[in-house]
Amino acid sequence: MVTIPDRRLKEVSEPTSQVYKYKLKNSPAKFRVSVLSNAKPRENEKYVLKIDGVEIKRGTVPSDGNVDISIPPKAKGAELIIGEGEDTEIYTLNLGYLDPIETVSGIKARLNNLGFDCGKVDETVNEETTDAIFDFQCYINHPNPSGEIDDQTRKAIATLHDEMASA
């Protein structure tokens, strides 16, 4: 399980009717993984964490099972090695990965990242999803906002999300 921490808010006064881009520099990302077996922490097991092929942490799993580490914000991959010898398990993780934009979960993840709250990222389209899509369509001045995904909305979500991610 990977947990993403809550966002920290910052207020900035700027004139309306303008577009601004803000970039937070040199801020590490937080990586948290819960190391469990049968829903119980794998307390005191040895682990090694590699980020983008570089070992950054070696230790033992704490009693709550949570391994928390600051990592580079643009990290793409992690390898978590748990245990030793014959009991070693290796988990490969894609960091910053989103489901394809063609899936409901891909749409929901991107809208959440853009600040249009869809709730839980899954394949379920519910009222919260429809409201977020509608709000996004109004934001982009869609000619016919409906709360349903069409090609124009999908493309706008992908484009804006990619711009935000590369900023």
C-alpha positions in Angstrom: 0.0 0.0 0.0 1.3 3.4 -0.9 0.0 6.5 1.0 0.2 10.0 -0.4 0.3 12.6 2.3 -2.2 15.5 2.5 -1.4 18.6 0.5 0.1 21.6 2.3 -1.8 24.8 1.4 -0.2 28.1 0.7 -2.0 31.3 0.0 -0.8 33.8 -2.6 -2.5 37.1 -3.6 -2.6 37.6 -7.4 -5.0 39.6 -9.6 -7.8 37.5 -11.1 -8.3 37.0 -14.8 -4.6 36.0 -15.1 -3.0 32.6 -15.3 -0.1 31.8 -13.0 2.2 28.8 -12.6 3.8 28.1 -9.3 6.6 25.6 -8.8 7.8 24.3 -5.5 11.6 23.7 -5.8 13.8 21.4 -3.8 11.0 19.8 -1.9 11.4 16.1 -1.3 8.4 13.8 -1.8 7.3 11.5 1.0 7.3 7.8 0.4 5.4 5.6 2.8 4.8 1.9 2.4 3.1 -0.4 4.8 4.9 -3.8 5.1 2.2 -6.3 6.1 1.5 -10.0 6.0 -2.1 -11.1 6.6 -3.0 -7.5 7.5 -0.4 -7.5 10.3 2.9 -5.5 10.4 6.0 -7.5 9.4 7.7 -6.1 12.5 11.5 -6.3 12.8 12.1 -7.8 9.3 15.0 -6.3 7.5 14.4 -4.3 4.4 16.3 -2.3 1.7 14.8 0.4 -0.4 16.2 1.5 -3.7 15.0 4.5 -5.6 15.8 4.6 -9.3 18.4 1.9 -8.8 20.2 3.7 -5.9 20.0 2.2 -2.4 18.7 5.0 -0.1 17.6 3.2 3.0 18.4 0.0 4.9 16.7 -0.9 8.2 14.1 -3.0 10.0 10.4 -2.7 9.7 9.0 -0.8 12.7 6.2 -2.1 14.9 3.5 -0.3 13.0 4.8 -1.7 9.7 5.1 1.7 8.1 8.4 2.6 6.3 8.5 6.5 5.8 11.3 8.0 3.8 11.8 11.3 1.9 12.7 10.7 -1.7 13.4 12.9 -4.7 10.2 14.4 -6.1 10.9 13.2 -9.7 11.7 9.6 -8.7 10.2 7.1 -11.1 10.8 3.7 -9.6 11.4 1.9 -6.3 12.5 -1.5 -5.4 11.7 -2.7 -1.9 13.5 -5.8 -0.7 12.1 -7.5 2.4 13.7 -10.3 4.4 16.9 -12.2 4.0 18.2 -15.3 2.3 15.5 -17.7 1.1 12.7 -15.6 2.6 13.6 -12.5 0.5 10.8 -10.8 -1.3 11.3 -8.1 -3.9 8.6 -5.6 -4.8 9.0 -3.3 -7.8 7.0 -0.1 -7.6 6.2 2.5 -10.3 6.3 6.0 -8.6 4.1 8.7 -10.1 2.4 6.2 -12.3 -1.3 6.8 -13.3 -3.7 4.5 -15.1 -4.2 5.3 -18.8 -6.3 8.3 -19.6 -8.7 6.0 -21.4 -9.8 4.4 -18.1 -12.1 5.9 -15.5 -9.4 5.5 -12.8 -7.0 7.4 -15.1 -9.5 10.2 -15.5 -10.2 10.4 -11.8 -6.6 10.4 -10.8 -5.8 13.2 -13.1 -8.8 15.3 -12.1 -7.9 14.8 -8.4 -4.4 16.0 -9.1 -5.8 19.0 -10.9 -7.9 19.9 -7.9 -11.3 18.6 -9.1 -12.2 16.1 -6.4 -13.5 12.8 -7.8 -13.0 11.0 -4.5 -11.5 7.5 -4.5 -9.6 6.5 -7.6 -11.3 3.5 -9.0 -13.4 2.4 -12.0 -16.7 3.6 -10.5 -18.5 6.6 -12.0 -20.6 8.1 -9.3 -22.1 11.6 -8.6 -18.8 12.9 -7.2 -17.1 11.8 -10.5 -19.8 13.4 -12.7 -19.7 16.6 -10.7 -15.9 16.8 -11.0 -16.1 16.2 -14.7 -18.8 18.9 -15.1 -16.7 21.4 -13.0 -13.7 20.7 -15.2 -15.7 21.1 -18.4 -16.9 24.5 -17.1 -13.3 25.4 -16.2 -12.1 24.7 -19.8 -15.2 26.5 -21.3 -16.5 23.3 -22.9 -19.3 24.2 -25.3 -21.7 21.6 -23.8 -20.7 20.7 -20.2 -22.5 17.4 -19.3 -20.5 15.7 -16.6 -19.7 12.9 -19.0 -16.3 12.2 -20.6 -16.0 13.0 -24.3 -12.9 13.2 -26.5 -12.5 16.9 -26.0 -12.7 16.6 -22.2 -10.3 13.6 -22.1 -7.8 15.5 -24.3 -8.0 18.6 -22.1 -7.6 16.7 -18.9 -4.5 14.9 -20.4 -3.0 18.1 -21.7 -3.5 20.2 -18.6 -2.3 17.4 -16.3 0.9 16.8 -18.4 1.6 20.6 -18.4 1.2 20.6 -14.6 3.4 17.6 -14.2 6.2 19.1 -16.3 6.1 22.5 -14.7 
